[in-house]
Amino acid sequence: MRADARHNRERILQAARQAYAVHGIDVPITTVARRAGVGAATLYRHFPTRAALITEAFAEQFARCVAVLEEALEDPDPWRGFCSVVDKVCAMQATDRGFTAAFLSQFPDAIDYDREHSRAEKGLALLVQRAKDAGRLRDDFDPTDITLVLLANSGTVGESQHVSLAASRRLVSYLLQSFQAGHADPLAPPAPLGLHQIHKLSPRRDRPTAGAEV
């Protein structure tokens, strides 16, 4: 790739990341191109589909999520590993409006999301079991409760990243305390939720009106 083409590609990705973080992934392609200072034709030469642009723009964050889970599973302290996943993923979600939709939506020509969802859910289930076996996580905690955590945390996302992060930290602190072993009161049965359902259930306050430019 020529130097000018590489430069245009990076400008497009930077503009896309900034727009998605503030407004969510429904930002029009023309807006991303305008922010990057390139024409729509240039954008489409590098990213022929909207899904391709979103996937590439969030590739770094996706890799971070995978790394967070892998590091937690390698942590010799199962409870610390469990808490780190909840804390770090919720922080990423709270500071980036596009996070939930980008990672938990399905795009036919992007990442194999069915496979990645399956991998993530298996890893989370193992993380939960390790924390239970260590006697730190309450016995009635279900892996699907992670989905509930992310749904609840999505409500902390607002206009200010500083406020969103502070609200998320507070919520996570409350939740992690309630997840610890030793709570005698029984819970309602777990909800039949998987990670793939988050994008369907999350409030879409970040969705622009049809055709709107931001």
N, C-alpha and C positions, 0 to 999 in steps of 0.2 A: 504494500500500500504506500502511495506517495506521501510525502510529508504533509502536504496541504490536505490530503484526504484524511490522514490520521488526525490532524488538527480539527477538522470539521467533525469527525466522529466523536472526539472527546468533548468538543463544545456542545454537541447534541446531547450526549449522555449527562454532562453536567447540568445543562438546562432542564433535562427531563427529571433528574434527581431532585433538583430544587423545586420544580413545579409540583411533582408528586408528593414531596414532603409537606408542602403547604396546603395543597388543594385536593390530594388524592389522585388516583390513577385515571380518573375520567377527564383529565385535562385534554382538550382537543390537540391533535397532532399539529395543527397549524400554529397553536400557541407555543408549543415546544420549539418548533422551527423558528418562529419569530424571536423567542428568547435567546436562541442559539445564534441568531444572525445569519441563518441560511434559508434557502428556499425549501419548499415542501419536497420538490423533486430530489434535492440533495439528501434530505432526511430519508426519503424512501429508498434511495440507492444503498444507503447503509443499513436501514432497517425496513425491510419490505412490508412488515406487518406491525400493527400496534403491539401485539403480544411479544414480538421479537425485541422491540424497544424497551418494554416494561421489564422483560426478563433480564436483559443486559444491564439496565439501569439498577436493578436490585440484586445483581449477581453477588456483589460484595457482602450485602446484608444477609443474603441467603447462606453464603459460606460461613458467616459469623454465627448464624443460628445453628448450623450443623456442628461447628466447632464448640459452641456453648454446650450442646447436648453431649458431645463426645467427651469433653473435659469433665463434665459432671459425672458421667459413668465411670471415669477413671479416678475420680476423687476417692481416697480411702475412707472419707467420712460421708456416708450415704445421705445424711440429713443436710449437710452443707452443700453437697452436690445438687440435691433436690431444690433447696432454697435458691441456689445460684441460677438455676434455669428459670424459675419463676420470676426472680428479680430482674435478670438481664433481658429476657424476652419481653417482659412487660414494659421495661424502660424503652426498648427499641420501638415497641408499639405506640407508646405514649408520645414519643417525640417525632414520629413520622406518620403523617396521615395516610400515606400509601401502603404502609406496612401490611396491615391485615388483608386488604384487598389483593395486593400483589402476590403475597405468599400463599394465600388460601383460596384464590380463585383458580379456575381451570382454563388453560389456553391450549387448544389442540396442537399448535405448532411450537410450543415452548417446552419447558421442563416436563418430564414425565411426572406429573403431579400425583397421580395415583400411587406410583412407586414411592415417591418422596413422602407422601402422607403415611403410607404403610410403614416406611422406615422410621419416621418420626414417632408414630404411635407405638411401635414396638419398643423403641428406645425409652419413651416416656413410661411405658408400662413397667419396663425393667427398673427404671429409676425409682418409681413408686414402690415396687416390691422390695428393693434394697433398703429404702428408708423404713418400710414397715418391719422388715426382718431385723433392723437395727433397734427397733423399739422406739423410734422417734416420731413416726407418722401414724396417725390414728388408723385403726384397723378398717374402719368403714369408708376411708378415702378411696375413691374409684378413679382410675386413669382418665375417665371422661370428665372429671371435675376440672382438669386442666383447661378444657374447652370453656367451662363456665368462668374460670378465672380470666381467660382472654376476652370473653364476651363482656364481663364486668369491667375489665380494664379499658376496653375500647371506649367506654363512656367518659374516661378522663381526658380524651384527646380534645383539645381546644385550640384557640387561635395562638396562644402563647406556649411555646415549648417549655419554658421555665415553669409555668403554672401546671401544665400537663404532667411534667415529670414529678413535681412535688406531690400532686394529687395521686399519681400512680404509686409512688413510694409509700404514701400513707395507706392506701388501699392494700397494697401487698403486705405491709407490716401487719395490718389487722388480719388478713387472710392466713398468713403463715402461722400466726399465733393460734388461730382456730384449728389449723391442720395438725397441730402437735398431738401426740398420744397423751392420753390421760383425761380427755373430755368424755364424760360419762353419758351425756344426753345423746340419744340416738338421732340420726339424720333421716330425712325423707329418702326414698330410694333414688339411686343415681339416674340422671336423665340420659336417654339414648342418643348421645351426641358424639360426633367425631370431629376431628380437626377440619375436615372438608366442608362442614356445615357452618363454620364461623362466618364466612363471607355472606351467607344467605340470611343470617340472623342479626348481624351487626347493624346498628343504625347507620344509614348512609347520608349523614349530614354533609359529607364532603362532596356529594354529587352535584356538579353544576347543572343548571337548567339546560335543556336541549339547545345545542348550538352556541352556548355561551362561551365567550372568551374570557380568560382570567389573566 
